[in-house]
Amino acid sequence: MAIYDVFNGDADGICALLQLRNAQPADSQLITGVKRDIKLLDKVQAAAGDTVNVFDISFDKNRQGVEAALAAGATVFYVDHHHAGEIPVHPNLTTNINIAADVCTSLLINGHLKGQFSQWALVGAFGDNLKNSAQALAKTMSLTGDELERLENLGIYMNYNGYGSSVEDLHFAPDQLYRSMITYKTPLEFMVDAKDTFQHLEQGYEEDMYSATHIDPEFSNDNIAVFVFPDQPWARRVSGVYGNDLANQFASRGHAVVTEKPNGNYLVSVRAPLNNKTGADELCRRFASGGGRAAAAGINELPAEQLRDFIDQFNQFYSA
């Protein structure tokens, strides 16, 4: 009987699985990819008696994969915070799905495990730019200000590492990064003992963010700002975290980072205003291949001729 651990390649997905496997060690098959590679259950060929654990990818986007696993006789444990659609009732399906804007998968697993590995939950929450939720959790823990800052930075760097059009764009493949961390009970231990890995992420993040700050907005007003990035690995890596950084700087404004793709279309990363964390998923689902959650969403394949329409709709959406 096989165990499949299926997880998003960003900080939240990795940190959710790190918590579970620290609490319940198991020899599992890892199924993951870049952050936008979310139809991961298509890669699972489950059989009767197998266990499939799924973290931080939309149930709605993986509905067929869940149904196939259940039909084959597998057991599915599904934890997520993205748009889910209708969730079927099945004796072999257990779900913990909460789409509230202040929740992420790592926080859901932290609750499931009753805080056994809450430092990893903090890293996941910071990675998803849920600063208030992370700081609320941190108040229940004995951490110095310096330790909390280091955990926040690690979350940002891990999230940054998940962005790219392919694993080749990333500094570390998500399963590789997970394996380098699973031997540590806490992220603070990891950062001390695996200093080279941490510094590699930190240096890459700082260099790419420097490049991003030299891109002027394609469109901006009091409601939104849209930045168009070139078809370059650094631009693909930094698109999500730069959107988070802008959201933190301008809390009343929505932001979109639009990255050119080799085929001439665009990859779009949207952040709702921090003081109105709603609607990003609704906006992106207006376009084919769009989805996400209320505070942060995206479009995987926006045709070039639809860019102006996207900007217009984005501006109208947050002008009310």
N, C-alpha and C positions, 0 to 999 in steps of 0.2 A: 504494500500500500504506500503510495507516494504522497508527499506533502509538498504543495506548491505555495510559495510566498510571492504574491503579486503586488507590486508597489510602485507608486509614482517615483520618478528619479529625482525629485526635489527634496528639500530639507524635511518637509512634513512627512512625506511617504517613507523616507529612510528612517527618520526618528521614531515613527510609529512602529515599524518593524523591529528596530533596535530594542524598544521597550518590551515587545512581546517575546522576542527571542532571548533576552536577558532573564525574563521571568519563566519562560518555557523553552529551554534549549531543545533544538531539533535539527536533524539533518534534512534540509529542505532544498527544493529546486527554486532558484531565484528567477523571477520573471519581471523585468523592468526595462527602462529605456529613458530617453530624454523626457523632459517634463511634458512636452506636448504629445508624447506617444502614450495615449490614454486607453486605446482599445486593446488592452494587454491580455484580456481573457481569450482573445482569438489565438493566442500563442500557447494556450493550455489544452492538452489532450487528456482530460481527466477520465478515470475509470472507476468502477464500483469500489467503494471503500477508501478512495483517495480523499484528502483534505485540501481544500483551496481557501487560503486566507488572502483577502484583498484589502488594500489600504490606499486611500487617497486618489481614487479615480472614479469618475461618475458612474453610478449604477445604470443610469439611462443609456449611456454610451456602450455599456458592456452587458446589456440585458440578454442578448442572444448567447453570449458566453456563459452567463450564469445559468440560463435555462439548459444549455447543453451539458454543463457539468452536473446539474441536478438530475437530468434525464439519464445520465450515465451511471448514477448511483453515488456520486461524490457528495461530501458535506462541504458547505460554503459558509465562511465567516466573513462578513462584509462590513467594513468600517470606513465612513467617508463623510464629507461635508459639502459636496457639490450637488447640483440639481439631480434628483433621482427619478422623478416620474413615479408611476405606480409600482409599488414593491409587492411582488407576489407572496402568497402565503404557502410555505412548503416546510414539511417537518425537518428537512436537511438544510434549511437556510436560516441563518442567524444574522440579523443586521443591527448595526448601531450607526444610524445615519441622522445627522443633524445639520441642517443647512443655514443655521443662524450665522450672521456676519461676524460674530466674535468667537467662533468655534473653529478648530481645525482638527484633523485626524489624530494628531499627536496628543491633543488635549482629551479627545474622546477615549483613546487608549489609556491615557493616564488615569482617567476616571474608572475605566474597566479594571485596571490593575491596582486601584486604590493607592496611587502615588508611589509605587515601588521604585520607579526609575524616573522621577519627575524632572531631573536635570535634562534628560533627553527630550522630554515633553516641552520644556522651556525653549530649547534650541529649535524644535519644530515650529513652535508658535512664533518665535522671533523671525524665523525664515519665511513664514507666511505673512509677515508684517502685522501681526496681531500684538502690538506692543502693550496695549492696555491689559489684554488677557494674560500675557506673559508676566507682566509686572504684578498683576493680582496673584498669580500662582507663586511668584517669587517671594511674596510677603509671607507665605506659609513655610518658607525654607530658610535655612541658615546660610546665607550667602553674603559675601562682602560686595561692596560696590564694584570693585575691580573684577571679581568673579562673574558678576551679573553682566558686566560689559563684555567680557570675553565670550560668554555664552551667546549673547546677542550677536556678536561679530561672527561666531561660528555658524549660527543659523543663517545669517545673510550670505556668507561665503558658500555654504552648502546649497542654498537656494539658487544662487548665481551659477553654481557648477551644473545645475540641471538643465539650463537653457542651451539650445542648439538645434540645428536641423537634423543632426545625426550625432551618434556617440563620439565620432571623430572630432567634433567641434569642442568637446568637453575636456577639461583638464584630467578628470577621472571618470571612468564609466561608473554609473550609479551602483552597480553590484560590486565593483572593485572598492568604491568608497565605503559601502556598507561592510564589506569583509574586513577592511582596515580598522573599523570602529567596533565591531561586535565583541572583540576581546576585552573591551573596557566597560565597566559598570557605569562610569560617568564620563561625560564629555570633557570635564576638567582634566581627568587622567589622560584621556586621549591627546589633548592639546599639549601636555607636558611630554608624554612618551613618544608620540608620533609628530614631533615638531616639524620635520621636513614636509610632511603632507599638509599640515596646517599652514605653514609659511608659503607653500606653493599656491594654495587657494587664495591666501591673503594678497600675495603679490599680483596674481592674475586679476583679482577683483580690482585692486587699486589702479592697475594699468588700464584696464578696460573702462573703468569709470572715468578716468582722465580723458580718454578718447571721446566718451559720450558727452562730456560737458562742453565740447567744442562743436556740437551740432546745434544749430539754431532751429527754433520751432518752425514747422511748415505752416501752422496756424495756431493762434493763441488769442484768448480774450479772458474775461473774468470767469467764464464758465469752464472752459476746457483749454488744453494745450495738446497739440499733436506734433510728434517728432518723427521724421522719416530717416531711418538709418540705412547705410549701404549694405550690399550683399558681401559681408565680411564676417569671419568667425568671431571676432571680438564683439561685433554688433549683435550677433545672435546670442552670444553668451550673456551680454549685459542688459538685454531688452527688458527683462522682468524686474530685476533689482533696481534699474534706473527709474522705472515707473514707480516702484515703491519709494525711492528716494525723493522723487518729485512730489508724490502724494504727501509725504511727511513734511516737506517744505511748504507746500501750498494746500492746506487742508480743505479749502473751500472749492478747489478746482478739480475737475476730472482730467485724467491724463491717458494718452495713448502713445505707445511706441510702435511704429510701423516699420518693419524691416523688409527690405527688398529680398526677393527670392531669385534663384537662378533662372526660373521659368518666366520671370517678369511680373509675377503676382506678389502679394504681400503677406507676411505673418504679422498679426496685430495682437498687441498686449494692452489691455485696458485696465485702468484703476479708477474706481469710483472715488468721489471726494471723501476724504477721511471723516468729515463731519456729516456725511450722508452716504453711508456705505450700502447703497442699494442700486439695483438696476443694471450693473455691468453685464450680468449673465443675460438678462432680458434683451439688452441692446445687441449683444453679440449673436444671440440666437436668431436675430432677424436676418443674419447672413449665413449662407451655407457653410458648414464646418465650424460654426461658432458655438461657444458654450463656456461654462465655468461656474462661478459663484457670484453672489450679489456684490461683493466688494472688489473682486478681481476676476476677469474673464479674458477671452481672447478669440481670435478667428485664425484658423490654421491656413486658410487659402482664400485670401481676398483678391479677386481679379483686379488688375490695375485700373480698369475703367470704372470700378466701383469705389475707388478711394475718395473721390469728392463727395459721393453720396454718403459714404460712411462718416466723413467729417461733418457733413450737414446734419445727419441724424444724431450724431454724438452731441453736437452743439445744441440741437433742439431738445434732446433728452434731458440735459442738465441745465437748461436755461429757465426751467419752470421755477 
